[in-house]
């Protein structure tokens, strides 16, 4: 549309001049021969139409190229040939790049500050654990231990969150035994699992996958932490049966390994299940006031697994169970090694 408007503005004076000339020829030139006028009109119109057609063809070609470039993640003003006000576009790009670089540096400085603060905070936190063991009142000791454990989990999550948001995502991919990752995560969450009276069932063999063990432990911590948070209420040793069960197992399929984490807790509503991996999404359980949630845990899980090249799925029946499945693809050679 802009092209047609611009060409119309350029061609209007020429067309007006042609019309005026023809009008003058008809009314003011006596005995004028129409053949000469037609010949002059052809001499004018044909070159004009040829030039206009060539420019339009060039315009269509540039539009196709621009459409292709619009689908790419690169700066078009530095790819297209010279265009009107290209120097202004280059100036604006340089200004924006400078602003982004300054903001990026400020974010990196903030991440470094948060990471250092977390490490410094771990010192008094460790002292708090030692002091808590000296409390004589068993009930008070358990309540204090619970708060200290939550503080420790939050600090570790913040540290890993800083690593995840860093410009250099620290990944050390190597042969990893999932059973070891599960043991480490269960150990990290043992206090709350015992406190809430969980029965734990695992079916893990010597399955090895190609991944980063520290990040997988973090993912399992989040999934097990959610199982504890949304598990059935109660405490171990209350005189009844175990109130909730946590099951973790692996399955080998052609070219892939699947790790399942299932709990028999609150479950997820159908209206929420498709959005649980969205950033900041807390779901219906948060809005009804029954649970406190930031909506960041499963978002971080999804982002970590995506960067590691793994996939995660979830299925749930509200009030019955929730089952997460992590898919490790391209591990066929590990399976062959284990059979040998």
N, C-alpha and C positions, 0 to 999 in steps of 0.2 A: 504494500500500500504506500509506503514512504517512497519507494522507487517510482511508482506511477505518478504520485503527486509532484515529485521533483522533476521528472521528465516533462510533465504537463506545464510546469512553470517555465521550463527552459524552451519548450517548443511553441508555447502560446504566442509570443511576439512574432515568430516566423510565420505561423499560420495566419495571424492577423494581417501581417504585411502582404501575404499572398492574396488574401481575400480582398484587401483594399486595392491591390494592383489590378486584380481581375475586374473589380467594380469600376475602377477608373478607366480601364480598357473598354468596357462595354458602353459606358455613358459619355465619355469625353473624347474618345478617339474615333473620328469619323472615318468610314471606309476601312476600319481595321479588319484584318483577316483573322478569323477564328483559328485557323490552322496554326498560325504563328503563336497565338496565345496558348493553345494546347501544347505545342512543342516546348514553349518556355515552362509551362506547368510541369510537364514530364521531366524536363531537365532539373527542375527543383525538387519534385516529389520523390523521384526514384533514388537519388543519392541520400536524401533525408531518410527515406524508409530503410535503405540499406544500412546506414549508420545506426539508426535506431534499433533495427533488428540485431545487429552485431553487439550493440551495447546490452540489449536485453538478454541475448544468449550468454554473454559474459556475466551478467547479473545472476542468471539462473545457476550457472556453474559455481559462482561464488557462494550462493545461498546453499547449494548442496554441500559444498565444502564446509561452510559454517555450521550447518546442521550436524555434519559428522564430527566436527571439532567440539560442538556443544555437548556431545555424548562422552567426550574424553575428559580426564581430569588434568588439564593443563591450561596455561594462560593463552587465550586466543589472540590477544593483542600482540603477543610475541611470536605468533605462528603465521598469521595472515600477512600478505604483502601490505604495502603502505595504504592506509585509509585515512579518511578525514579525521583530524584531531588525534592522530595516533600518539603524538608526543604528550598530549594531556593524559591519555590512558596510561602510558608508561610512567608518567609522574605519579599518578594515583596509585598504581601498583607498587611502586617503590615506597610510597608513604605507608600503605597498608602492610607491606612486608616488615617495615621497621616497627610498626605498632605491634604486630603479631610476635616478632622476635623479642621485644621488650616484655610483652605479657608472658611469653613462654619462659623467659628467664626468671620472672617473678614467681611463676608457678613452680619452677624447679627449686628455687630458693625456699619456697613454702614447704614443699615436700621434704626437702632436706631437714628443715627445722622440725617438722612433725616427726620424722624418723628419729632424729636425735632426742627429741622430747620423750618418745616412747621408750627408747633404750635407757634414758635417765630414770624414767618412772618405774622401770622394772626393778631397780635397786631397792627403793622403799617398799615395793610390793613384795619382794622376796623376804624382806625383814618382817613384813606384816604376816606372812605365812608362818614364819618361825615363832613370832610372838603369839600367834593364835593357838599354836600347839600347847602353850603354857596355861591357857585359860582352863580353870578347874570345872566351871559349869559346862556340862556336856551339851546342853541345848544351845547355850549362847555360843559355844565353840563351833557347833555345826552351822548355826545361822551366819556367823562371821565368816566361816570357811566358804559358804555359798557365795557371799558377796565378793570375797577375794577371788574366787574362781571366775566369777562373771567379769570382774575387772581384768583379769589375766586374759580371758578370751577376747574382750574388746580391744585390749592393747595389741594382741597378736593380729586381730583383724585389721586394725588401723595400719599396722606396719606392712602387712601384705597388700592392703589397698594402695598404699603409697608406691609400692613396687609395681603394682598393676598399672597405675596411672603414669608411671615414669616413662620418659621417652625411650629408654632402653629396657625392654621387658625381659627380665632375667630368667632365661629358660636353660635348664641343663637336662636335655633329653638323653636318656640312657635306658638300658634294660632294667625294668622295675618289676618286682614281685608285688602283685596287688594284695596278697595276704599280709605282707609287712606294712603296707599303707593302712590297711584296715585295722591291724593291731595298734599302730601308732595313734590313729584317730580315736579308737575306743579307749585307749589310755588317756588321751587328752580330755575325754568327756566322761571318764569313769565316775567322778564324783556325782554328777547330776544323774547319770544312769542308775547308780546305786540308790541315790536319794529318792528317785521317782519309782523305784521298784521294777525296773525293766528286766525282762527275760531276753537274753541275747542268743540268737542262733546264727551260726556262720557255717557256710559250706564252701570253704576256700581250699583249692589245691595249689600246686606250685605254678600257677598261671603267671606268665611274664608278659608284659606289654612294653611298648616303646613310648615313654612319657617322662614327665618330670615328677618325681615322687613328692617333693615338698608341696607343689601345687595340688596334686591329687589328694594329699592329706588335708589341705585346706578345704577342698571341695567336700570331702567326706565329713569334715568337722561341721560344715554348714548344714549338710543333710541330716546328720545325726543330731545336731543342735535343734533343728526344726522338729525332729521326731520327739525330742525331749519336751520342747515347748508345747507342742500340740498333742502330747500323749494324754492318756486318761489320768485323772487326778488320783493321788494316793502316794503312799510311802512304803518302802520295803519293810517287812517285819511288822505290818499292821495286823497280822492274824489271818488275813485272807490270802487268796491266791494272787499270783502276779497280775498286775493290772494292765500291763501293756507289753507287747513283744516287738523286738527289733530283729529283723532278719536280713542278713547280708550274704549273697552268694554270687558265683560267677557261672557263666555259660559260654562254651566255645561253639562258634559257628564258623562256617567256611570263610576264612580270611579275616575274621574279627573275633573280639572277645567282648562280652557284655557283663558289666558289673551292676547288680541290683541291690538297692537299699529300700527296704519296705518296713513300714510301721503300721500298727493297728490303732491309730489315734483318731484325731478329729476329722481327718480327710479334707478334701478341697471341693468346693462347690463347682458345678459345671460352668457357672457364669464367671468363675475366677481362673479356671485351670489354664485357659489359653493366654492369660496375661501375667502369670506369676513370675515370668522371667523379665518383665519390663522394669525399667529403672523407677524405683519409688512406689511401685504398686503394692499396696498393703492388703487388698482384698476385703471381703465382708467381715472376716473375723476381727479386723482392726476397728472397723466402723461401729460394730456392736459393742465395743468396749471390753471384750473378753480377753484380748491379747494386746501386747505392745509390740509394734514392729516398725522398722524403718523402710522396709521394702527394698533393701539393698543386698541382702544375703544371696538370694537366688539370681539376682541380676549379675553379681560378681561371679557366681558359679558359671553362669552361661557365658560370660565374657572370657573367663579363664579357659574353659573347655574349647571355646571357639578358637582362641589363639593357639592352643595346643593341638588343634586339628581333630578334636573328639566331638561327639554329639551327645546330647542328653535329652531324654524323653521322660514324660511323667504320665501316669494314669492313676485315677483315684475314684473312690466311691465315698461320698460324704457320709461321715459317721462310721465308716468301716475301715478303710485303709488308704495309704498313699504309697505308691511304688515308683521310685526313680530308677532309670536305666541309663548308664553311661556306656557308650559304644566306642570301643577302641578298634579302629580299622587298620588294615595293613599289617597285622601281626601273625600272618600265616607262617612265616619262617620261625617264629618262636615256638609255635606248636610243633613244627617238624623237629626242632632241636630237642623238645621235651620227649618226643617219642623215641628218639635215638638212644 
